[in-house]
Amino acid sequence: MPSAPTDGWSSALYAPLRRRMVENGDWDRISARLARELNESGWIDRFRDLSKEMARRAEATGGVSVETLMTELWPQAEGEVPVGIRLEIIGVIRKLLERQIEF
């Protein structure tokens, strides 16, 4: 799950920009586009299957929590987002920010 930036300048901008994006629907549009692209690339199916496999293996030892699955899978999932999709979404966000902020 995306976290807010930790450096001062970015942190000061993150909350109001995210709030504005949520209020005007940009956050949902970008999230939907990302989900669609990840689904079309097979990324979602890969990680759904991987999480099911991990859960099945863990049943023998008492199961696994969703939190544990997320903790273990998140770095791998994040790292395997196809570069083209990552760059496309970054470009969409960059254009949005350019309209919102004067540099």
C-alpha positions in Angstrom: 0.0 0.0 0.0 1.4 3.4 -0.9 2.7 5.4 2.0 3.0 9.1 2.3 6.5 10.5 1.6 8.7 11.1 4.6 10.8 14.0 3.5 9.5 17.5 4.7 8.8 19.1 1.4 6.9 16.1 -0.1 5.1 15.4 3.2 3.8 18.9 3.3 2.4 18.6 -0.2 1.2 15.0 -0.1 -1.9 15.3 2.1 -3.5 18.3 0.4 -2.8 17.0 -3.0 -4.2 13.6 -2.2 -7.3 15.2 -0.7 -7.8 17.3 -3.8 -7.3 14.2 -6.0 -9.9 12.3 -4.0 -12.4 15.2 -4.0 -12.3 15.7 -7.7 -12.2 12.0 -8.7 -8.7 11.9 -10.1 -7.6 9.4 -7.4 -10.3 7.0 -8.4 -9.6 7.5 -12.1 -5.9 6.8 -11.7 -6.6 3.8 -9.4 -9.0 2.3 -11.9 -6.6 2.8 -14.8 -3.8 1.2 -12.8 -6.0 -1.8 -11.9 -7.1 -2.2 -15.5 -3.6 -2.1 -16.8 -2.3 -4.5 -14.1 -5.2 -6.9 -14.9 -4.6 -6.8 -18.6 -0.9 -7.6 -18.1 -1.7 -10.6 -15.9 0.0 -9.1 -12.9 -3.2 -9.4 -10.7 -3.7 -13.0 -11.6 -0.1 -13.9 -10.9 -0.2 -12.4 -7.4 -3.7 -13.8 -6.6 -2.4 -17.2 -7.5 0.8 -16.7 -5.5 -1.1 -15.6 -2.4 -3.5 -18.6 -2.7 -0.5 -20.9 -3.0 1.2 -19.4 0.1 -2.1 -19.7 2.0 -2.5 -23.3 1.1 1.1 -24.1 2.2 0.5 -22.3 5.5 -2.7 -24.3 6.2 -0.5 -27.2 7.3 1.1 -25.0 10.0 -2.1 -23.3 11.2 -2.8 -20.8 8.5 -1.6 -17.4 7.6 -3.1 -14.0 8.2 -3.9 -11.5 5.4 -1.4 -9.1 7.1 1.4 -11.7 6.8 0.6 -12.4 3.2 0.7 -8.7 2.4 3.9 -8.2 4.3 5.6 -11.0 2.5 4.2 -10.4 -1.0 4.2 -6.5 -1.1 7.9 -6.0 -2.0 7.8 -8.6 -4.7 4.5 -7.4 -6.1 5.7 -3.8 -6.1 8.9 -4.8 -7.8 7.1 -6.7 -10.6 4.8 -4.0 -11.8 5.7 -3.8 -15.5 7.9 -0.9 -16.3 5.6 0.4 -19.0 2.6 0.5 -16.7 4.7 2.2 -13.9 5.9 4.8 -16.4 2.5 5.4 -17.8 0.9 6.0 -14.4 3.8 8.2 -13.3 3.2 10.3 -16.4 -0.5 10.6 -15.7 0.3 11.7 -12.1 3.0 14.1 -13.3 0.6 15.8 -15.8 -2.0 16.1 -13.0 0.5 17.7 -10.6 1.7 20.1 -13.3 -1.8 21.4 -13.6 -2.2 21.6 -9.8 1.2 23.2 -8.8 3.2 26.0 -10.2 6.9 25.0 -10.3 
